[in-house]
Amino acid sequence: MATGKDRQRQLAREHHERQLQRRAEHEQKAKRTAIIGSTAGVVIVVGGIVAAVALLGGNDAGPEAASSASASPAATEAASAATGPKPYDAATGTCDYVPDTTGGQVKDVGMPPTKVSTKPATKTMTLKTNLGDIVVELDNAKAPCTTNSLEFLAKKKYYDGSKCHRLGNDQFPMLQCGDPTAKADGKSQDGSGGPGYVMAEENLQGAQYKRGVMAMAKTSAPGSTGSQFFLVYGDIGLTPNYTPVGTITKGLDILDKVNKAGVIADSGDGTGAPKQTVEIKDVTITGKS
């Protein structure tokens, strides 16, 4: 039975998500106006936090969850297949990576190979940061295209030297990383960087974003997952629209430390650049078929 406290939390979360959605729409409009005639603006999401130009592989974090709360995982994947990159094809063992056409800053390292394997079932991703190692067990069996992309980007040194640019508050406890152009200074339009390609979302059925989950950020459109990801150090009540790619097995204490330090300045939605800098020095992924 839901308690009054549970209801209060739910109302607070819904209010926060509405604020985030309004901010996303405002930023999207401003971005499109600013670059009219060249590229289109991008709105990205990360574990409950609206990002406004970041994730296509990169926007800020933000839950696009509010606007897509009614979309089921099956509907999201079907929409992606119909209008964007196709999901993993188990019959041929292939993934579909397509050029991102929404604009944003691109660190072009090419396209991942389309032929993938779901074995081994898990792979180990180690993020070497200035604060220590964060280790994630990637679910290669359920998110093969995402895992393959991360492995490709790691080999290309795509993430090396990048800074995690967005930290949520206690209601949206996550740290967003993966924009190779982010300055994380509380002043820049961080979240607009990506690899120049996008892919379909995966592993959405029953997806939950609880403490220890690593998931991929995306825009409001299906099939807009890029290079940005968010690391969850609490529980976030998001709709299952963001690929849960792995589980953090080491380094949650680092995230707790970053959370405790707070943000440089609140961007207006309870998130901002972290005061405690988190710089990714190197990323390695191990696990052979």
TITI-215409 format. One line per field, with one value per residue (C-alpha): x, y, z; residue number from 1; residue in one letter. Coordinates in steps of 0.2 Angstrom, whole numbers, m for minus. Each point is the difference from the previous one (the first is absolute). Example, Ala and Ser with C-alpha at 12.3 -4.5 7.8 and 13.67 -1.06 7.14 Angstrom:
REM TITI-215409
c1 <- c(62;6)
c2 <- c(m22;17)
c3 <- c(39;m3)
i <- c(1;2)
aa <- c(a;s)
END
This chain:
REM TITI-215409
c1 <- c(0;7;4;m3;19;0;m13;10;15;m10;m7;17;7;m14;2;19;m2;m13;13;13;m11;m4;19;4;m14;7;18;m4;m9;14;13;m10;m2;19;5;m14;7;13;m4;m15;0;1;m9;7;m4;9;m8;m13;8;m3;16;m2;13;10;m3;m4;13;0;m12;m1;m9;m18;m15;m8;m10;m14;m5;2;m7;m14;12;3;17;m8;m7;16;10;m13;0;19;m1;m12;8;18;14;m6;2;12;m4;2;m2;16;9;0;m3;m5;10;m6;7;m7;m8;m6;15;11;19;8;16;1;8;m9;m14;0;0;m18;4;m1;0;m11;14;7;m17;10;15;9;2;13;m1;16;m3;9;m9;3;m7;m19;m3;m16;m6;m7;m15;6;m14;m14;8;12;0;2;14;8;m1;8;14;3;1;12;12;0;4;m16;m3;18;1;m19;m8;m17;m10;m17;m4;m18;m7;m7;m16;10;16;11;16;0;15;5;1;18;m2;m7;9;m10;3;m18;1;1;m14;6;m9;0;15;m2;8;m10;m11;m15;m7;m16;m4;1;m4;m15;m12;m2;14;3;13;5;16;14;m7;9;m12;1;m6;m10;m11;m19;0;1;17;10;12;18;15;m6;m5;m5;6;m14;4;m17;m17;m8;m18;2;m11;9;7;19;11;5;17;8;3;13;10;13;1;m17;10;7;m17;m6;15;m3;m19;5;11;m15;m1;9;m17;m18;m5;m18;m6;10;15;17;18;8;11;11;8;m2;12;0;18;m2;m13;3;m12;4;m8;3;m12)
c2 <- c(0;17;11;19;2;m11;11;15;m7;m4;17;8;m11;4;19;m2;m9;13;13;m9;m3;19;4;m13;8;17;m5;m9;15;11;m12;m1;19;2;m12;2;m3;m12;m14;m4;1;m15;m4;m15;m9;m8;m10;12;16;10;3;13;m4;m14;m17;m4;m6;14;12;4;m12;1;m10;0;m12;13;1;m18;m7;m9;m8;m19;m8;m9;15;10;m14;m1;18;m1;m13;9;17;m2;m12;m18;m11;m14;m14;m17;m9;8;6;18;17;16;16;15;18;12;14;11;10;3;m2;m15;m9;m11;m17;m9;m13;m16;m17;m6;m18;m4;m15;m2;m11;2;4;14;11;11;18;10;19;6;17;13;m6;m19;m14;m2;m18;m5;m17;2;m11;m5;m13;12;16;m6;15;12;m10;m1;18;4;m13;9;17;m6;m7;16;9;10;3;4;17;3;7;m6;16;m2;m5;m2;3;m12;m3;m3;m8;m2;5;3;m3;m4;17;2;18;4;13;m4;18;5;13;m10;m8;m17;m15;4;m12;m17;m12;5;m16;m7;m17;m8;m2;m17;m10;11;m14;2;13;8;14;m5;3;m8;1;7;6;9;18;4;13;0;m10;m19;m6;15;m9;6;1;8;m10;3;m9;m2;1;0;m5;10;m3;1;m8;m14;10;0;m15;m8;m6;m6;0;9;m13;13;18;5;7;12;5;3;11;10;2;6;14;7;10;16;8;m6;1;2;m18;m6;m5;8;m3;m9;9;m15;m2;m18;m2;m16;m4;m17;m13;m18;m14;m18;m17;m11;m12)
c3 <- c(0;m5;15;0;m1;m16;m7;4;m8;m16;m1;2;m13;m12;3;m3;m16;m6;3;m9;m15;m1;1;m14;m11;3;m3;m15;m8;5;m8;m16;m1;3;m14;m12;m18;6;11;11;19;11;16;10;15;13;14;4;m5;m15;m9;m14;m13;6;m3;m17;7;11;9;17;11;1;0;m16;11;3;m18;m4;16;m10;m12;4;m3;m15;m7;2;m9;m14;m3;m1;m13;m10;0;5;3;1;15;2;m13;9;m17;m8;16;m6;7;m9;3;m10;m2;12;m9;15;1;15;2;m7;4;m15;3;m14;2;11;m10;m3;3;19;12;15;8;13;9;9;m2;12;m3;11;0;7;7;10;16;m3;m10;m4;m6;m9;m5;m17;m5;m17;m2;2;m7;m13;m12;15;7;m17;m3;17;m3;m17;8;13;m12;m10;17;m3;18;6;8;0;16;7;m2;9;18;6;17;13;m10;m16;6;m15;m8;m18;m11;m18;m8;m6;m3;18;11;15;6;4;m14;m16;m11;5;m6;m19;m4;m8;m12;m16;1;9;4;6;18;7;16;4;6;19;0;17;4;18;9;m9;m18;m15;m13;m17;m2;m15;m8;0;m16;m1;m7;6;12;m3;11;16;15;18;16;13;18;7;m7;m14;m5;m19;m13;m9;m15;3;m3;16;m6;16;19;10;10;6;3;7;14;m12;m6;18;2;m15;5;17;m7;m10;m16;m5;m4;m1;m18;5;1;14;m10;m5;m3;15;12;1;m17;m7;m15;m10;m3;m9;m4;m3;m3;2;m3;m15;m9)
i <- c(1;2;3;4;5;6;7;8;9;10;11;12;13;14;15;16;17;18;19;20;21;22;23;24;25;26;27;28;29;30;31;32;33;34;35;36;37;38;39;40;41;42;43;44;45;46;47;48;49;50;51;52;53;54;55;56;57;58;59;60;61;62;63;64;65;66;67;68;69;70;71;72;73;74;75;76;77;78;79;80;81;82;83;84;85;86;87;88;89;90;91;92;93;94;95;96;97;98;99;100;101;102;103;104;105;106;107;108;109;110;111;112;113;114;115;116;117;118;119;120;121;122;123;124;125;126;127;128;129;130;131;132;133;134;135;136;137;138;139;140;141;142;143;144;145;146;147;148;149;150;151;152;153;154;155;156;157;158;159;160;161;162;163;164;165;166;167;168;169;170;171;172;173;174;175;176;177;178;179;180;181;182;183;184;185;186;187;188;189;190;191;192;193;194;195;196;197;198;199;200;201;202;203;204;205;206;207;208;209;210;211;212;213;214;215;216;217;218;219;220;221;222;223;224;225;226;227;228;229;230;231;232;233;234;235;236;237;238;239;240;241;242;243;244;245;246;247;248;249;250;251;252;253;254;255;256;257;258;259;260;261;262;263;264;265;266;267;268;269;270;271;272;273;274;275;276;277;278;279;280;281;282;283;284;285;286;287;288;289)
aa <- c(m;a;t;g;k;d;r;q;r;q;l;a;r;e;h;h;e;r;q;l;q;r;r;a;e;h;e;q;k;a;k;r;t;a;i;i;g;s;t;a;g;v;v;i;v;v;g;g;i;v;a;a;v;a;l;l;g;g;n;d;a;g;p;e;a;a;s;s;a;s;a;s;p;a;a;t;e;a;a;s;a;a;t;g;p;k;p;y;d;a;a;t;g;t;c;d;y;v;p;d;t;t;g;g;q;v;k;d;v;g;m;p;p;t;k;v;s;t;k;p;a;t;k;t;m;t;l;k;t;n;l;g;d;i;v;v;e;l;d;n;a;k;a;p;c;t;t;n;s;l;e;f;l;a;k;k;k;y;y;d;g;s;k;c;h;r;l;g;n;d;q;f;p;m;l;q;c;g;d;p;t;a;k;a;d;g;k;s;q;d;g;s;g;g;p;g;y;v;m;a;e;e;n;l;q;g;a;q;y;k;r;g;v;m;a;m;a;k;t;s;a;p;g;s;t;g;s;q;f;f;l;v;y;g;d;i;g;l;t;p;n;y;t;p;v;g;t;i;t;k;g;l;d;i;l;d;k;v;n;k;a;g;v;i;a;d;s;g;d;g;t;g;a;p;k;q;t;v;e;i;k;d;v;t;i;t;g;k;s)
END
